[in-house]
């Protein structure tokens, strides 16, 4: 499994950093995928990651960062997502890619069961937004919107 490396109560739970395989690593939360190619599961075509493994923002629907949605973590710039994602545990509409301002995060899934677990995770004791006791995700099922 992979560890949640960033947890902010009333906001979100973030995971997907390859450096968070060791949850105590100082580099947890700083990593992403390498440059290379991957298969686009929607189109079947080959996509290329470049610029540090970043991928294009694929979901351009107007789905909002409401509580219970899964969003692409990025640098706040378009097309800067990599391997990190977050679960919104509150309504975070200010993060919508179609809203004015910085810090845009496309929504690409939603929690269909287990939201109570997500909320519990968001309330664990943290130090600098990192869970004090490591929280490992063993299984997740993602469905499109």
C-alpha positions, -999 to +999 in steps of 0.1 A: +000+000+000+009+037-001+008+061+028-011+093+032+016+119+034-005+150+040-037+153+061-054+186+069-086+184+090-116+199+074-098+201+041-083+170+025-062+138+026-034+135+001-015+105-012+003+091-043+038+103-036+064+076-044+086+090-017+059+083+009+064+045+007+085+053+037+061+075+056+089+089+078+110+101+048+118+138+047+110+136+010+074+123+015+051+146-005+078+158-028+079+131-055+061+123-087+063+100-116+092+098-139+092+110-175+080+084-199+049+070-217+017+055-204-015+041-219-045+064-217-072+041-203-100+062-218-087+065-254-064+035-255-037+058-270-002+064-258+005+095-238+039+110-229+048+124-196+074+151-196+085+180-175+091+159-144+064+133-151+036+159-154+005+149-173-022+170-190-054+179-171-076+153-189-110+158-172-123+192-183-159+186-170-172+212-145-172+188-115-165+207-083-141+199-055-170+190-032-167+168-001-162+132-012-145+139-045-110+128-057-089+154-073-055+157-090-029+173-068-006+197-087+015+228-084-015+250-090-006+255-126-025+237-155-011+204-166+012+201-136-003+169-120+018+138-116+011+109-092-004+127-062-041+129-055-063+140-027-097+133-012-118+163-004-133+159+031-150+193+028-164+215+000-133+231-015-149+248-045-121+274-045-099+246-059-121+241-090-102+245-122-130+266-137-131+291-107-111+324-108-077+325-090-048+302-085-045+266-073-067+246-097-073+209-092-094+188-117-119+163-101-118+128-116-137+106-091-158+104-061-160+083-029-190+059-032-185+042+001-162+047+031-164+085+034-166+080+071-131+065+070-119+094+050-132+119+076-116+098+104-083+100+086-086+137+082-089+140+120-057+121+130-029+139+149-004+155+126+029+173+127+034+198+098+003+182+081+020+147+082+002+120+102+022+113+134+012+076+131+016+064+095-017+057+077-014+032+048-040+027+021-043-009+013-071-008-012-091+018-031-116+014-059-119+045-081-148+051-104-152+079-129-177+107-124 
